[in-house]
Amino acid sequence: MPAKLSGGHTASVLSVDVQLQTGQVVSGGEGGELCVWSKDGLLKEKVSRPNTDCTSVVFSRENPNLIYAAFGEEVLVLDHSRIQEPVHVFHSNQDEINQVKLNENEHFLAACDDAGEVKVFGLQNRKEFKTLRLKHTNICSTVVFRPGYPWELISGGLDCRLVHWDFSKPKCLNQFNMQELHATPGDSPYFINPPFLHHLAVSPNGSSLACALENGQIPILNSSQKNLQPKYALFGHSQGVSQVHFLTDDILLTGGNDSVVIQWDLSKADLYQPGAVYMNGDGAAASPEEEKCLAITQLCNVSTYTHTNKINWMSSYTTDGDRYLYVADQTSDVSLIHLS
């Protein structure tokens, strides 16, 4: 497999996804460029919609030919066998869309936007199903459906809030302020940068929810029961975290503005035992909450991969027993990292 997918984009790549059945890759970027790549890294198709950005792309798991892509305020449904003409266009968002996400059975698609809203569309009748609003007071940057709970999703935004929804009613079930969730070591970036919520990921079995924060933290919540419960935070990045991505139920990948990808094994958090003495960034003894997070960080950190640029998006692919990570960054290429 090639180390880079090159020659398709002319500006920064903002989003990337892999079709797990075929190994094909789709990437979206600035200038309204969407590219479809073969498993061998060859550019197969390209769509350009000038005067907008392609901010989010996702392959259908049910139909390998279908791609859902956000261009400005619209979500395009594309069939890459005839990609130039959309199969359908959803146009209900009032501001630029930041992420699109499919639920487990692909009956619904969620699109969160700069107006702080989440639109949920029914894919069978191709109509808007619900609008989730008034809980985010700033840009809603990320959304994810909750596995095992067919009417629930979780959103996060630049108001530092994580909101847990029942989108059938719609109703807010719970919300968390990231500024209050965990004690933070007193060194940069944890103390200085605000905990804007950039990205969310849920483990395949639905037991863990990971959050990517601008202050470099990665809060982990227990989502195995009805109500979400904060567990601990990981401290591994020296700048804001832009991406969280589960490889398995326990293996988590995080990427950040420090151009670093970290691989974590969350199962090792169970080895934590209180009592160790840790120092925070000011040289003082850490508080019990800091001590717990710092200890679990050391236990769970498996490996670190140094990248060349700030990371915009990540998507993984496994073939012949080898795991790879596609990385979209501030360049016009999509990079490929071979994971150990």
C-alpha positions in Angstrom: 0.0 0.0 0.0 1.3 3.5 -0.8 2.6 5.8 2.0 0.5 8.7 0.6 -2.6 9.3 -1.6 -1.4 12.1 -3.8 -2.5 14.0 -6.9 -6.2 14.4 -6.0 -6.5 17.4 -3.7 -5.0 20.9 -4.3 -5.6 22.1 -0.7 -5.9 20.8 2.9 -7.7 17.5 3.3 -10.3 17.8 6.0 -11.9 14.3 6.3 -11.2 10.7 5.2 -13.1 7.4 5.4 -12.4 3.8 4.3 -14.9 1.4 2.8 -14.0 -1.7 4.9 -15.4 -4.2 2.4 -13.5 -3.0 -0.6 -10.6 -1.0 0.8 -11.5 2.1 -1.2 -10.9 5.5 0.4 -12.9 8.7 0.1 -11.4 12.1 1.2 -12.9 15.5 1.4 -11.1 18.8 1.5 -11.0 22.6 1.1 -12.2 24.1 -2.1 -15.1 21.6 -2.3 -12.9 18.7 -3.5 -13.9 15.1 -2.9 -11.7 12.2 -4.1 -12.3 8.5 -4.3 -9.2 6.3 -4.2 -8.7 2.6 -5.0 -7.2 0.2 -2.4 -3.9 0.6 -4.3 -3.9 4.4 -3.8 -5.0 5.3 -7.4 -7.3 8.3 -7.9 -10.6 6.9 -9.3 -13.0 9.8 -9.2 -13.1 13.4 -8.2 -15.9 15.8 -7.5 -15.4 19.6 -7.2 -18.0 22.0 -5.8 -16.1 25.4 -5.7 -16.9 28.1 -3.2 -17.4 25.6 -0.4 -15.5 23.0 1.6 -16.1 19.2 1.8 -15.9 19.0 5.6 -17.0 15.4 6.3 -17.3 12.1 4.3 -18.5 8.7 5.2 -19.0 5.5 3.3 -22.2 3.4 3.7 -21.5 0.0 5.2 -24.7 -1.4 3.7 -24.1 -0.2 0.2 -20.4 0.0 -0.7 -21.1 2.4 -3.6 -22.8 5.1 -1.5 -21.0 8.1 0.0 -22.4 10.7 2.3 -20.6 14.0 2.1 -21.1 17.5 3.6 -20.5 20.4 1.4 -21.3 23.7 3.2 -24.9 23.5 4.4 -25.8 20.4 2.3 -25.3 16.7 2.6 -24.9 15.0 -0.7 -25.7 11.3 -1.2 -23.2 10.1 -3.9 -23.0 6.8 -5.9 -19.3 6.6 -6.9 -20.2 4.6 -10.0 -21.8 7.8 -11.3 -20.4 10.3 -8.8 -20.9 13.6 -10.7 -24.7 13.7 -10.1 -25.9 13.3 -6.5 -28.5 10.6 -5.8 -30.1 12.9 -3.3 -29.3 16.2 -1.5 -30.3 17.0 2.1 -30.6 20.7 2.6 -32.0 21.6 6.0 -29.0 22.8 8.0 -28.8 26.6 8.3 -25.0 26.8 8.6 -21.9 24.9 7.6 -21.9 21.2 8.5 -19.0 20.0 10.5 -19.7 16.2 10.6 -22.1 13.7 9.2 -22.6 10.3 10.9 -24.7 7.2 10.2 -26.4 5.1 12.9 -25.9 1.3 13.2 -28.6 0.2 10.8 -28.2 3.2 8.5 -31.8 4.3 9.0 -30.7 7.7 10.2 -28.0 10.3 9.4 -27.0 13.1 11.7 -25.4 16.4 10.6 -24.1 18.9 13.1 -23.4 22.5 12.2 -22.0 25.9 13.0 -25.4 27.1 14.3 -25.1 24.6 17.2 -27.8 22.3 15.8 -28.0 18.7 14.9 -30.2 17.6 12.0 -31.3 14.0 12.0 -32.5 12.7 8.6 -34.4 9.5 7.8 -32.6 7.7 5.1 -35.5 5.5 4.0 -37.9 8.3 3.3 -35.1 10.9 2.7 -36.7 13.5 4.9 -35.7 15.5 8.0 -36.7 13.5 11.1 -35.8 15.9 14.0 -33.8 19.0 14.8 -31.9 19.1 18.0 -31.3 22.6 19.1 -30.9 25.1 22.0 -28.5 23.0 24.1 -25.3 24.1 22.3 -24.6 27.9 22.6 -21.7 27.7 20.0 -20.6 25.6 17.1 -21.6 22.0 17.3 -18.5 20.3 16.0 -19.1 16.5 16.4 -21.9 14.0 16.7 -22.0 10.2 17.2 -24.8 7.7 17.5 -24.8 5.4 20.6 -24.5 1.7 19.8 -27.2 -0.4 21.4 -29.5 2.5 22.0 -31.4 3.1 18.7 -32.8 6.5 19.6 -29.8 8.1 21.3 -26.9 10.2 20.0 -24.2 12.4 21.6 -23.0 15.8 20.4 -20.2 18.0 21.4 -19.2 21.6 20.6 -17.1 24.7 21.1 -19.2 25.6 24.1 -17.3 22.9 25.9 -20.5 20.9 26.3 -21.2 17.2 25.6 -25.0 16.6 25.2 -26.7 13.2 25.4 -29.9 13.1 23.4 -33.0 11.0 22.8 -33.5 12.2 19.2 -36.9 10.5 18.9 -38.7 13.0 21.2 -36.3 15.0 20.9 -35.1 15.4 24.5 -31.8 16.1 26.3 -31.1 13.2 28.6 -28.0 14.7 30.2 -25.1 17.1 29.5 -21.6 17.6 30.8 -19.5 20.8 30.9 -15.9 19.8 30.0 -14.6 22.7 32.1 -15.9 20.9 35.2 -15.3 17.3 34.3 -11.8 16.6 35.5 -9.0 18.3 37.4 -6.2 19.3 35.1 -2.4 19.4 35.6 -1.3 23.0 35.9 0.9 23.2 32.8 0.2 24.1 29.2 -1.9 23.2 27.3 -4.2 21.7 30.0 -4.5 24.8 32.1 -4.4 27.5 29.5 -6.5 26.2 26.5 -10.3 25.9 26.8 -11.7 22.4 26.6 -13.5 22.9 23.3 -14.9 19.5 22.2 -13.6 18.7 18.6 -14.5 15.0 18.1 -16.2 12.0 19.7 -15.9 8.3 19.3 -17.7 5.3 20.8 -16.1 1.9 21.1 -17.7 -0.8 18.9 -19.4 -2.5 21.9 -20.7 0.9 23.1 -18.9 0.6 26.5 -16.6 3.6 26.2 -17.0 7.2 24.9 -13.8 9.1 24.1 -13.6 12.9 23.7 -11.0 15.0 21.9 -10.5 18.4 23.6 -8.7 21.5 22.6 -6.9 21.6 26.0 -5.1 18.3 25.1 -7.2 16.1 27.4 -9.0 12.9 26.3 -11.9 12.3 28.7 -13.2 8.7 28.8 -16.8 8.1 29.8 -18.4 4.8 30.7 -21.3 4.3 28.2 -22.0 0.7 29.1 -25.1 1.6 31.2 -28.1 3.8 30.6 -26.5 7.0 31.9 -23.1 8.2 30.8 -20.6 8.4 33.6 -17.2 10.1 33.5 -14.3 7.7 34.3 -10.9 9.5 33.8 -9.0 11.6 31.4 -5.8 10.8 29.4 -3.0 13.4 29.1 -0.7 12.6 26.2 -0.8 15.5 23.7 1.1 18.8 24.0 -1.5 20.7 22.0 -5.2 20.3 21.2 -6.6 16.9 20.4 -8.5 16.8 17.0 -9.4 13.2 16.6 -10.4 10.1 18.6 -10.8 6.7 16.9 -11.4 3.2 18.3 -9.7 0.3 16.6 -11.3 -2.2 18.9 -13.3 -2.0 22.1 -10.1 -1.3 24.1 -7.6 0.1 21.5 -8.0 3.9 21.1 -6.1 6.1 18.7 -5.9 9.9 19.2 -4.4 12.6 16.9 -3.7 16.2 17.6 -2.4 19.6 16.6 1.0 18.5 17.9 1.3 16.2 14.8 1.3 13.1 17.0 -0.9 10.0 17.0 -1.0 8.0 20.2 -2.2 4.5 20.6 -3.9 3.6 23.9 -5.0 0.3 25.5 -7.9 1.3 27.8 -8.0 -2.2 29.3 -4.8 -1.4 31.2 -6.7 1.3 33.2 -8.0 -1.6 35.3 -4.4 -2.0 36.6 -4.5 1.4 38.3 -4.1 1.4 42.1 -4.3 4.5 44.2 -1.3 5.5 46.2 1.4 6.6 43.8 2.8 10.1 44.1 2.8 12.2 41.0 3.9 15.8 40.4 1.9 18.2 38.4 3.3 20.8 36.0 3.9 23.3 38.9 6.1 20.8 40.7 3.6 20.3 43.5 2.0 17.0 44.5 -0.9 16.1 42.2 -4.4 16.1 43.6 -6.1 12.7 43.9 -8.0 13.3 40.6 -4.8 14.4 38.8 -2.9 11.5 40.2 -5.5 9.0 39.0 -5.5 10.5 35.4 -1.7 10.7 35.2 -1.3 7.1 36.5 -3.8 5.8 34.0 -2.2 7.8 31.2 1.1 6.0 31.9 -0.5 2.6 32.0 -2.6 3.0 28.9 -0.1 4.7 26.5 1.1 1.9 24.2 2.9 3.7 21.4 3.4 7.1 19.7 3.6 7.9 16.0 5.1 11.2 14.9 3.4 12.8 12.0 4.5 15.7 9.8 1.5 18.0 10.2 -1.5 18.9 12.3 -4.1 16.1 12.1 -7.6 16.9 10.7 -9.1 13.4 10.5 -8.3 9.7 10.8 -9.8 6.4 9.6 -8.4 2.9 10.0 -8.3 -0.2 7.8 -7.2 -3.8 8.4 -6.0 -6.1 5.6 -4.1 -9.4 5.8 -3.7 -9.0 9.6 -2.0 -5.6 9.3 -3.6 -2.4 10.6 -3.3 0.9 8.8 -4.4 4.4 9.7 -5.3 7.0 7.0 -4.5 10.5 8.2 -5.9 13.7 6.6 -3.9 16.8 7.6 -3.1 20.3 6.5 -1.4 19.1 3.3 -3.1 18.1 0.1 -2.1 14.4 0.6 -3.7 11.6 2.7 -1.0 9.8 4.6 -0.9 6.1 5.6 0.6 4.9 8.9 1.3 1.2 9.5 0.2 0.5 13.1 2.3 -1.9 15.2 
